[in-house]
């Protein structure tokens, strides 16, 4: 599927991230709330888990490792011992992640989120995990219901999934704000920092085409999760960026 407003086909998104990988961290650093929001999502995950024992976590769609770093920062604050496996489909983003310094217990695997069910063993995820964080991922997953079902199978009974994602469907105000910020700020900055804009034009349109909040909540319940909670963030992204938290029944 080609996303309108972009020459980028959904299947080519990993390659587009690879193309932008060397400048991606610089680009997101220009968003003053980006790392704070990741830490908030990581906190939403870890605050539900028993941090008195070692925890096994998956960072699905880990990118260059910013979300992995957020998990470690929250774990350190809570004095929790964690092992984290980051999974991403972009070889270039994983190259950036692996080039950073990490403590023992962090590893990265290359693959599509929708292939989780097939490649779990190859990624060292044979056993269920305590929690999964998926930040800015599910817009790029075509088979969302299947992927969520695989995540539910991966998560241990009583474990938690946290998804952080943009959603503006059904809100004219959020849609208008997202479009103005994308075309007045994000896309021009992508040209300044990397001399290419197709990934960020794709970002703009993919957010417009993503599920409404309620539709994604329904997907989580259909996958077998319960106690789904949703919250948004303060500032200009209020009503645009959402954190979904769901529990697998014990």
Secondary structure, 3 states (H helix, E strand, C coil): CECCCCCCEHHHHHHHHHHHHHHHHHHHHCCCCHHHHHHHHHHHHHCCCCCCCCEEEEEECCCCCHHHHHHHHHHHHHCCCEEEEEEECCHHHHHHHHCCCCCCCEEEEECCHHHHHHHCCCCCCCCCEEEEEEECCHHHCCCHHHHHHHHHHHEEEEEEEEEEEECCCCCHHHHHHHHHHHHHHHHHHHHHHHCCCHHHHHHHHHHHHCCCHHHHHHHHHHCCEEEEEEEECCHHHCCCEEEEEEEECC
